[in-house]
Amino acid sequence: MSQLFSALKLNPTTEMKNRFMLAPLTNCQSNDDGTMSEEEFHWLTMRAKGGFGLTMTCASHVQEIGRGFPGQMGIFSDTHLPGLTRLATEIKSHGSLSIIQLHHAGMRAPEVLIGERSICPSDNKDENARGMTLEEVYQLRDDFVQSAIRAEKAGFDGVELHGAHGYILCQFLSSETNHRTDQYGGNLENRGRLLKEIIQGIRTYCSSDFILGVRLSPERFGLQLSEIKEFAQTLMTEENIDFLDMSLWDVFKEPNEKEFQGKTLLAHFTELNRGNVKLGAAGKITNPSEAEIIISQGVDWIMLGRAAILQHNFPNLYFANPDFIPVQTPVSKDHLRNEGLSDKFLEYMNRWDGFILD
């Protein structure tokens, strides 16, 4: 049997039934106040039924001013609890672990959505974002932790902290966007302090078996590969997280920085000492052969995005048929509707060139 279908312990008490995680995919399907919609519920629970060992929600904002896109799922208020509780219960009923991704868009929060200037570690004229006060940094830290507590109350197995893609935790990590002169700016240790304090807070206030993961980008967004490798190694050495999710955009590519070329971007992270932390990656894994190649290169699990949009039951189809060949893009809107995408999600998907038939 393929290693992809072997179980994986994420912590001493919690096991994934296989090595397939559903990527946290933006879909614009939630209600305007961040509460759970039927479209969002249907989309996610279909993937749990389809065999994913872990079903992760789209990015869910921890503050109202952290909203990054229309129809974003929220977790900043107890008014979100009924829908989140229903979702977690249904996901888990299909033998899939339930994870909610905690997010704040920071300077990438459109003013038209949040009704005010967005916030950033430091003033950013390009994005018309204002720098945060120290009290606001403390409040952001506490709101991330409170959202994790809320996720556990709703019945989720754990959370992932979105530290990638140029959103607020990534903005703190980047020396290009973080020009603070207090304990949250300057060297890498200080720029990573907020993320580490959130991790510590979740470990303090959530149960010991609550799964905690972190998503990082290794390049772009003002990041340097050397620093992200160092930070990733520190997170794994400290073992306060259960898994590290490297969002690579393309798991087969080499680094952008010439000094690190000669091996894949993924290899820069599989060679690190991960201790008990489970390492996985996302980025253009579209078929079983690619999934097999990546799992054989030393990661503990793989994450599917586009492949999971195209076929909600990719894991089940591959398990039933080792010669399974996924559908190829472009596909029709009717195909995607049958795969659980609402009209709102389809509208968002129109941004992806060559995905939907004209």
C-alpha positions in Angstrom: 0.0 0.0 0.0 1.2 3.5 -0.8 2.7 5.4 2.1 0.0 8.1 1.4 -2.5 5.8 3.0 -0.6 5.0 6.1 -1.7 6.6 9.4 0.3 9.5 10.8 0.3 10.6 14.4 0.3 14.4 14.6 0.7 14.3 18.4 0.7 11.5 21.0 -3.1 11.3 21.1 -4.2 12.3 17.6 -3.8 10.4 14.4 -4.5 11.2 10.7 -5.9 8.2 8.9 -3.8 9.0 5.8 -1.3 11.6 4.6 -3.8 13.8 2.6 -4.6 17.3 3.9 -7.1 19.6 2.3 -5.4 23.0 1.6 -7.0 26.1 3.2 -8.6 27.5 0.1 -10.0 31.0 -0.3 -13.5 30.6 -1.7 -15.6 33.7 -0.7 -18.6 31.5 0.3 -19.2 32.5 3.9 -21.9 35.0 5.0 -20.9 38.7 5.1 -20.6 38.7 8.9 -18.3 35.7 8.8 -20.8 33.2 9.9 -21.1 29.8 8.3 -23.1 29.5 5.1 -24.6 26.4 3.7 -22.3 26.7 0.7 -19.2 26.7 2.9 -20.5 23.9 5.0 -21.3 21.8 1.9 -17.9 22.5 0.2 -15.8 21.5 3.2 -17.8 18.4 4.4 -17.7 17.0 0.9 -13.9 16.8 1.2 -14.1 15.1 4.5 -16.5 12.6 3.0 -14.0 12.3 0.1 -11.3 10.7 2.2 -9.0 13.6 3.3 -7.3 12.6 6.5 -7.4 16.3 7.6 -9.9 18.9 6.4 -8.7 22.5 6.8 -10.9 25.5 6.5 -10.2 28.6 4.4 -8.4 31.4 6.2 -10.6 32.6 9.1 -10.0 36.1 10.4 -9.4 36.7 14.1 -10.4 40.4 14.1 -13.0 42.2 12.1 -10.3 44.5 10.6 -8.3 41.4 9.6 -10.8 40.5 6.8 -8.9 39.9 3.6 -11.6 39.1 1.1 -15.4 39.1 0.6 -17.3 36.1 2.0 -14.5 35.2 4.4 -15.2 32.9 7.3 -14.8 34.5 10.7 -13.8 33.3 14.1 -13.5 36.6 15.9 -16.8 36.4 17.8 -18.9 33.9 19.7 -21.6 34.5 17.1 -19.6 32.3 14.8 -19.7 29.3 17.2 -22.9 27.6 16.1 -21.8 27.3 12.5 -18.3 26.3 13.4 -19.5 23.7 15.9 -21.8 22.2 13.2 -18.9 22.1 10.7 -16.4 20.5 13.1 -18.9 17.9 14.1 -19.7 16.9 10.5 -16.1 16.8 9.4 -15.1 14.6 12.3 -18.1 12.3 11.6 -16.4 11.2 8.4 -13.1 10.2 10.1 -11.3 13.4 9.1 -9.5 15.7 11.5 -10.9 19.2 11.6 -8.5 22.2 11.5 -9.4 25.9 11.2 -6.8 28.2 9.8 -6.4 31.4 11.8 -5.7 34.5 9.8 -5.4 38.3 9.7 -4.8 40.1 6.5 -3.0 43.1 8.0 -2.1 45.6 5.3 -3.8 43.3 2.7 -7.2 44.0 4.2 -9.1 46.1 1.7 -10.4 49.4 3.2 -13.7 48.9 1.3 -14.3 45.7 3.4 -13.1 46.8 6.8 -14.2 50.5 6.7 -10.9 51.9 7.8 -7.2 52.0 7.0 -5.6 48.6 7.3 -2.9 47.9 9.9 0.7 46.7 9.5 3.7 46.2 11.7 4.9 49.6 10.4 3.5 52.4 8.3 3.2 51.3 4.7 2.5 54.1 2.2 2.2 51.7 -0.8 -0.8 50.0 0.9 -2.0 53.1 2.8 -1.6 51.0 6.0 -0.8 52.4 9.4 1.7 51.0 11.8 0.3 49.2 14.9 0.8 50.5 18.4 2.3 48.2 21.0 -1.1 47.8 22.6 -2.5 46.7 19.3 0.2 44.1 18.9 -0.7 42.7 22.3 -4.4 42.7 21.3 -3.6 40.9 18.1 -1.7 38.3 19.9 -4.5 37.8 22.4 -7.1 37.7 19.6 -5.3 34.9 17.8 -5.1 32.9 21.1 -8.8 33.6 21.9 -9.8 32.4 18.4 -7.9 29.2 19.0 -9.8 28.8 22.3 -13.0 29.4 20.4 -12.0 26.8 17.8 -11.5 24.2 20.5 -14.8 25.1 22.1 -16.5 24.6 18.7 -15.0 21.1 18.6 -12.2 21.5 16.1 -9.2 19.2 16.5 -6.8 22.1 16.1 -5.8 25.2 14.3 -3.2 26.4 11.8 -1.6 29.9 12.2 -1.4 31.5 8.8 2.2 33.0 8.8 2.5 33.0 5.0 1.5 34.8 1.8 2.2 38.3 3.0 -0.6 38.4 5.6 0.0 40.0 9.1 2.2 37.3 10.7 4.2 37.2 7.5 4.4 41.0 7.6 6.0 40.8 11.0 8.5 38.2 9.8 9.5 40.3 6.8 12.3 42.9 7.3 10.8 44.8 4.3 7.5 45.5 6.0 8.5 45.3 9.7 10.5 48.4 10.7 9.5 48.4 14.3 12.1 49.4 16.9 10.5 47.7 19.9 10.7 44.0 20.9 8.7 43.0 17.8 11.1 44.4 15.2 14.7 44.4 14.2 16.4 41.0 14.1 14.7 37.7 13.2 14.2 36.7 16.8 12.2 39.9 17.4 10.3 39.7 14.1 9.2 36.2 15.0 8.3 37.0 18.5 4.6 37.6 17.9 4.1 34.3 16.2 6.0 32.5 19.0 3.9 34.3 21.7 0.7 33.2 19.9 2.0 29.6 19.9 2.8 29.8 23.6 -0.6 31.3 24.4 -2.4 28.6 22.6 -0.3 25.9 24.3 -1.2 27.6 27.7 -4.9 27.9 27.2 -5.9 25.0 25.0 -5.7 21.3 25.9 -2.5 19.4 25.4 -3.9 17.3 22.6 -5.2 20.3 20.6 -3.3 20.2 17.3 -1.3 23.3 16.4 0.3 23.9 13.0 2.0 26.9 11.3 2.0 27.8 7.7 5.1 29.6 6.3 6.2 31.0 2.9 9.9 30.5 2.2 10.2 33.3 -0.3 8.5 36.3 -1.9 6.6 38.8 0.3 9.9 40.4 1.5 11.2 37.1 2.9 14.6 35.6 2.7 15.0 31.8 2.4 17.9 31.8 4.9 15.8 33.4 7.6 12.7 31.3 7.0 14.9 28.1 7.2 16.3 29.3 10.4 12.9 30.2 11.8 11.4 26.9 10.6 14.2 25.0 12.3 13.7 26.9 15.5 9.9 26.1 15.5 10.6 22.4 15.0 13.4 22.3 17.6 11.3 23.9 20.2 8.5 21.4 19.5 5.6 23.7 20.6 3.8 23.0 17.3 2.6 19.7 15.9 3.1 20.4 12.2 4.8 22.8 9.8 3.0 23.6 6.5 5.4 25.0 3.9 3.5 26.8 1.1 5.9 26.5 -1.8 3.5 27.4 -4.7 5.4 24.7 -6.6 6.9 21.7 -4.7 9.2 20.9 -7.7 10.8 24.4 -8.2 14.2 25.6 -7.1 14.6 28.7 -4.9 14.4 32.1 -6.5 17.6 33.2 -4.7 20.6 32.0 -6.9 22.8 31.2 -3.9 20.4 28.5 -2.8 19.7 26.9 -6.2 21.0 23.4 -7.1 18.3 21.6 -5.2 14.6 22.1 -4.8 13.0 24.5 -2.4 11.4 21.6 -0.7 14.8 19.9 -0.1 15.9 22.9 1.9 13.2 22.0 4.5 13.2 18.2 4.4 16.9 18.4 5.4 16.1 20.2 8.6 16.0 18.4 11.9 12.2 18.2 12.6 12.2 16.3 15.9 8.6 15.3 16.5 7.1 18.0 14.3 5.5 16.7 11.2 6.5 18.5 8.0 4.3 18.9 4.8 4.1 21.0 1.7 1.7 22.4 -0.8 2.2 23.6 -4.3 1.1 22.1 -7.7 0.6 18.5 -6.6 -2.0 17.6 -9.1 -2.0 13.8 -9.5 -1.1 10.6 -7.7 2.3 10.2 -9.3 3.3 13.7 -8.2 2.0 13.0 -4.7 4.0 9.8 -4.6 7.2 11.6 -5.6 6.8 14.3 -2.9 6.0 11.9 -0.1 9.0 9.9 -1.1 11.2 13.0 -0.8 10.9 13.0 3.0 7.7 15.0 3.9 5.2 13.5 6.4 2.1 14.6 4.5 1.0 16.4 1.4 -1.6 19.1 0.9 -3.9 19.3 -2.1 -5.6 22.5 -3.4 -6.5 22.5 -7.0 -6.7 18.8 -7.2 -9.2 18.9 -4.3 -11.3 21.5 -6.0 -11.5 19.4 -9.2 -12.3 16.1 -7.3 -13.6 16.2 -3.7 -12.8 12.5 -3.3 -9.3 12.4 -4.7 -8.0 10.3 -1.8 -10.8 7.8 -2.1 -10.5 7.5 -5.8 -6.8 6.8 -5.6 -7.2 4.3 -2.8 -9.8 2.4 -4.8 -7.8 2.5 -8.0 -3.9 2.7 -8.1 -4.2 3.7 -11.8 -6.5 6.6 -11.0 -6.0 9.6 -13.4 -7.6 12.9 -12.3 -9.6 15.1 -14.5 -7.7 17.7 -16.4 -8.3 21.5 -16.6 -10.1 23.3 -18.0 -13.4 21.9 -16.7 -16.9 23.1 -17.0 -18.8 25.1 -14.4 -21.3 22.2 -14.1 -18.4 19.8 -13.2 -17.3 22.2 -10.4 -20.9 22.7 -9.2 -21.1 18.9 -8.9 -17.9 19.1 -6.8 -19.5 21.4 -4.3 -18.6 24.8 -5.6 -21.2 27.5 -5.2 -21.6 30.4 -7.7 -19.6 32.6 -5.4 -16.7 30.2 -5.5 -17.0 29.9 -9.2 -16.8 33.6 -9.6 -13.7 33.6 -7.5 -12.2 30.7 -9.6 -12.6 32.8 -12.8 -9.4 34.5 -11.7 -7.5 31.3 -12.3 -6.4 31.3 -16.0 -7.2 28.1 -17.8 -9.2 26.5 -15.0 -12.8 26.9 -16.2 -14.0 26.4 -19.7 -15.2 29.6 -21.4 
